[in-house]
Amino acid sequence: MRAVTVEPVEGTDERGRPRRPGPEQLRITEVEAPTPAPGEILVTTVAAGINRADLLQRQGLYPPPKGISDVIGLEAAGTVAALGEGVTEWAVGDELVALLAGGGYAEQFVVPAGQAMRPPAGMDLVTAATVVEVATTVASNMRHVHLREGETFLVHGGAGGIGSFAIQYAKAKGCRVATTAGTAEKLEFCRSLGADIAIDYHDDWVSELKQATDGHGADVILDIMGAKYLPLNVTALARDGRCVIIGMQGGAKGELNIGELLGKRGTVTATSLRFRPVEQKIEICRMVAAEVWPLYETGTIVPAPVERFAFDDVASAHARLESGEVTGKLVLTF
């Protein structure tokens, strides 16, 4: 079968650091097709969602868990090609979407049966391939920090895949929603999804958030930036506020003002979905299928805009995501 592989690069950059593979280092090559182990499903791929974690893996900064395929791809959709021993709830030909630890950028992939879900009713498989990672990530993290009705919720990067889902999900939970984005067009897009407060992150977004909330701040912050925003997020927290970090676009090492955090009785936590045990991922998938899919089916949440790229054009897809100009999600189609 064909799959995306990364051609390594040698040498160092102008600062003496190891060179990292760019989009042009992605190759489509012939690899051995996977075989489903007991409890797994072999799937013929229709589409694979593209996430920022994929860019990090390409660069060698986010390797897959031990025993997982080196092929990039954390979410995909397709049809059942074969069943491993003991799988009885699926049949060959069934359509599904899958939460993966890797392997999505290939013509076939394997997935534990419990991490496969039937797509939301009425949603095509290409679109469905773009909602798995955002839905499982946001819903599981909001459960982790106990997001409650009536709270003020802040998500950074509201025009991206995570942000565009999180805005709508928090609104569905009965929250007041704030977000940050970098252009007037993206801010307007966030408002169209239901954001009550939309702030340009080039400005003093902490002060603007405090002003818009009469000094209260955010009860819950979903952060994709990491180190760069750590001190700002602590300042933006309300008393008893909770900040959950799920990305490191702004670096991995930051400065934490423990005194300020203590004064607010605040919580800063960080989670990674990819490295959770299979049992936890299965529980999350069941929760998403039961609680989130109906929100799509009723139109309470609408999928983010999707830009489609042919599988053979994967390098262009990565370059597009790296440009920072994307609103919504990108997907590879097979």
C-alpha positions in Angstrom: 0.0 0.0 0.0 1.0 3.7 -0.3 1.8 5.7 2.8 3.4 9.0 3.6 7.0 8.8 4.9 9.5 11.5 5.9 12.8 11.8 4.2 15.4 12.8 6.8 17.6 15.9 6.3 21.2 16.3 7.4 23.3 19.2 8.6 22.5 22.2 10.8 20.8 25.6 10.3 22.4 29.0 10.6 22.2 28.8 14.4 23.9 25.4 14.5 20.7 23.5 15.3 19.8 20.2 13.6 17.8 20.9 10.4 14.2 19.8 10.6 12.3 18.1 7.7 10.0 20.6 5.9 6.9 19.8 3.9 9.1 19.1 0.9 10.6 16.1 2.7 7.3 14.2 2.7 7.3 11.3 0.3 4.6 8.8 -0.7 6.1 5.3 -0.8 5.1 1.7 -0.9 5.0 0.1 2.6 3.7 -3.2 3.9 0.0 -3.1 4.7 -0.9 -3.5 8.4 -2.6 -6.6 9.7 -5.3 -6.3 12.4 -4.4 -7.9 15.7 -7.1 -9.3 18.0 -9.5 -6.5 18.9 -8.4 -4.3 15.9 -10.0 -3.3 12.6 -8.3 -2.8 9.3 -9.7 0.2 7.5 -9.4 1.4 3.9 -8.9 5.1 4.1 -11.2 7.6 2.6 -9.8 10.7 4.3 -7.4 11.7 7.0 -7.5 14.9 9.0 -4.4 17.1 9.3 -3.4 18.5 12.7 -0.5 20.6 14.0 0.8 17.6 15.8 1.4 16.1 12.4 3.8 19.0 11.6 5.7 18.3 14.8 6.0 14.6 14.0 7.3 15.4 10.6 10.0 17.6 12.2 11.0 14.8 14.6 9.6 16.6 17.6 6.6 14.4 18.4 7.4 10.8 17.9 4.6 8.2 18.1 4.1 6.0 21.2 6.1 2.8 21.3 4.7 0.1 19.0 2.7 2.6 16.9 3.2 3.1 13.2 5.7 5.8 12.2 3.2 7.0 9.6 1.7 10.4 10.5 -2.0 10.8 11.1 -4.1 11.0 14.3 -7.6 10.9 12.8 -9.1 9.3 9.7 -12.3 7.9 8.2 -12.9 5.0 5.9 -14.5 1.6 5.4 -13.9 -1.7 7.2 -11.6 -4.0 5.1 -11.0 -6.8 7.7 -11.7 -7.6 11.3 -9.3 -8.9 13.9 -10.1 -11.8 16.1 -12.9 -11.0 18.6 -14.3 -7.9 16.8 -18.1 -8.5 16.5 -19.6 -5.0 16.5 -18.4 -4.2 13.0 -18.7 -5.7 9.5 -16.7 -5.5 6.4 -17.9 -2.4 4.4 -19.1 -0.4 7.4 -18.2 3.3 7.4 -16.3 4.6 10.5 -14.2 7.4 11.9 -11.2 6.6 14.0 -9.1 8.2 16.8 -5.5 7.1 16.1 -2.1 7.3 17.8 -0.6 7.2 14.3 -1.0 5.7 10.8 -3.7 7.9 9.2 -1.7 9.1 6.2 -1.9 5.7 4.4 -4.2 3.9 2.1 -5.1 1.5 5.0 -4.7 1.7 8.8 -5.5 -0.4 11.8 -7.3 0.9 14.9 -8.5 -0.7 18.2 -12.2 -1.4 17.7 -13.2 0.8 20.7 -11.5 3.8 19.1 -13.7 3.5 16.0 -17.0 5.3 15.8 -19.8 5.5 13.3 -19.8 9.1 11.9 -22.5 11.5 13.0 -25.7 10.9 11.0 -25.8 12.9 7.8 -22.1 13.8 7.8 -19.9 12.6 4.9 -16.8 10.7 5.6 -14.4 13.4 4.4 -15.9 15.9 6.8 -16.1 13.3 9.5 -12.4 12.7 9.3 -11.8 16.3 10.5 -13.9 16.3 13.6 -12.5 13.3 15.5 -9.4 14.8 17.0 -11.0 18.1 17.9 -14.1 16.6 19.5 -12.2 14.0 21.6 -9.5 16.5 22.6 -11.9 19.3 23.6 -14.6 17.2 25.2 -12.1 15.2 27.3 -10.3 18.2 28.5 -13.4 20.1 29.4 -14.5 17.1 31.5 -11.0 17.1 33.0 -11.3 20.7 34.2 -15.0 20.4 35.0 -16.4 23.2 32.7 -19.7 24.2 34.1 -22.7 26.1 32.8 -22.5 29.9 33.4 -18.7 30.0 33.5 -16.5 32.1 31.3 -14.5 30.0 28.9 -11.4 31.2 26.9 -9.9 29.3 24.0 -6.9 30.6 22.1 -6.8 30.3 18.3 -10.5 30.4 17.9 -10.5 30.2 14.1 -8.5 26.9 14.0 -9.8 23.3 14.2 -9.7 23.1 18.0 -10.9 26.6 18.6 -13.8 26.5 16.2 -15.1 23.4 17.8 -14.4 24.6 21.4 -16.3 27.8 20.9 -19.5 26.0 19.9 -19.1 23.2 22.4 -18.7 25.7 25.3 -21.7 27.6 24.1 -23.7 24.4 24.0 -22.7 23.9 27.6 -24.2 27.3 28.5 -20.9 29.2 28.9 -19.9 32.7 28.0 -17.1 32.2 25.4 -14.1 34.3 24.8 -11.4 33.7 22.1 -8.3 35.1 20.5 -7.4 35.2 16.8 -5.0 37.2 14.7 -7.0 38.9 11.9 -10.3 40.8 11.6 -11.7 38.1 9.3 -10.8 35.3 11.8 -12.3 37.3 14.7 -15.5 37.7 12.7 -15.6 34.0 12.0 -15.3 33.3 15.7 -18.2 35.6 16.4 -20.3 33.8 13.8 -19.7 30.6 15.7 -21.0 32.1 18.9 -18.0 33.7 20.6 -19.2 36.5 22.9 -15.8 38.1 23.2 -13.3 38.0 20.3 -9.9 39.6 20.9 -6.9 40.2 18.6 -4.0 38.4 20.2 -1.6 41.1 18.9 -3.3 43.5 21.4 -3.3 43.4 25.2 -5.8 40.5 25.2 -5.5 40.0 29.0 -6.7 43.5 29.7 -9.4 43.3 27.1 -10.7 40.1 28.6 -10.7 41.5 32.1 -12.6 44.6 30.8 -15.1 42.6 28.9 -15.8 40.4 32.0 -15.9 43.3 34.5 -12.6 42.1 36.0 -13.6 38.5 36.4 -11.4 36.9 33.8 -11.7 33.3 32.6 -12.9 30.4 34.7 -11.5 27.9 32.2 -8.8 28.4 29.6 -8.0 26.0 26.8 -4.5 26.8 25.7 -2.6 25.7 22.6 0.3 28.0 23.0 2.2 26.6 26.0 5.2 28.5 27.4 4.6 31.9 25.6 1.2 32.3 27.2 1.8 30.7 30.6 2.2 33.9 32.6 -0.5 35.6 30.7 -3.0 32.8 31.2 -2.4 32.9 35.0 -3.1 36.6 35.0 -6.2 36.0 32.9 -7.6 33.4 35.3 -10.5 34.1 37.6 -10.4 32.9 41.2 -10.6 29.1 41.3 -9.9 29.2 37.5 -8.4 26.3 35.6 -6.1 26.4 32.6 -5.5 23.3 30.6 -2.5 23.3 28.2 -2.8 21.0 25.1 -0.2 22.4 22.8 3.2 24.0 22.7 3.1 26.3 19.6 4.7 29.0 21.9 7.4 26.8 23.3 7.9 24.2 26.0 9.5 26.1 28.9 7.8 29.0 30.5 7.9 31.0 33.7 5.1 30.4 36.3 4.3 33.0 39.0 3.4 30.6 41.8 2.4 33.5 44.1 -0.2 34.8 41.6 -1.5 31.3 41.1 -1.8 30.7 44.8 -3.6 34.0 45.2 -6.2 32.9 42.7 -6.4 29.3 44.0 -5.8 28.5 40.4 -5.0 25.3 38.5 -2.6 24.8 35.6 -2.7 21.4 34.1 -1.6 19.8 30.8 -2.8 16.7 29.0 -1.9 14.7 25.9 -4.5 12.5 24.2 -2.1 10.6 22.0 -0.3 8.9 24.9 -3.3 7.9 26.9 -3.9 4.1 27.4 -6.2 2.5 24.9 -8.8 1.9 27.7 -9.0 5.7 28.3 -9.3 6.5 24.6 -12.1 4.0 24.3 -13.9 5.7 27.1 -13.4 9.1 25.5 -14.7 7.8 22.2 -17.8 6.4 23.8 -18.4 9.7 25.5 -18.0 11.7 22.3 -20.3 9.4 20.3 -23.0 9.7 23.0 -22.6 13.4 23.9 -21.0 15.2 20.9 -22.3 13.5 17.8 -25.9 14.5 18.7 -24.8 18.1 18.7 -23.6 17.8 15.2 -26.7 15.9 14.1 -29.0 18.7 15.5 -26.9 21.5 14.0 -26.0 22.8 17.5 -22.3 22.4 16.4 -21.4 22.8 12.7 -18.2 21.4 11.3 -15.4 23.8 10.6 -14.7 24.8 7.0 -12.7 22.1 5.4 -9.9 22.6 2.8 -9.3 19.4 0.8 -6.0 18.1 -0.5 -5.4 15.0 -2.6 -3.2 12.4 -0.9 -0.5 12.9 -3.5 -0.4 16.6 -2.5 0.4 16.1 1.2 3.4 18.5 1.0 1.2 21.3 -0.1 -1.3 20.5 2.8 1.5 20.8 5.4 2.8 24.0 3.9 -0.7 25.4 4.0 -1.2 24.6 7.6 2.2 26.1 8.5 1.3 29.3 6.8 -1.0 30.3 9.7 -3.7 31.4 7.2 -6.0 28.5 7.7 -9.5 28.9 9.0 -11.0 25.6 10.1 -9.4 22.2 9.1 -7.4 20.6 6.4 -8.0 17.0 5.1 -6.3 14.5 2.8 -8.6 12.7 0.5 -7.8 9.2 -1.0 
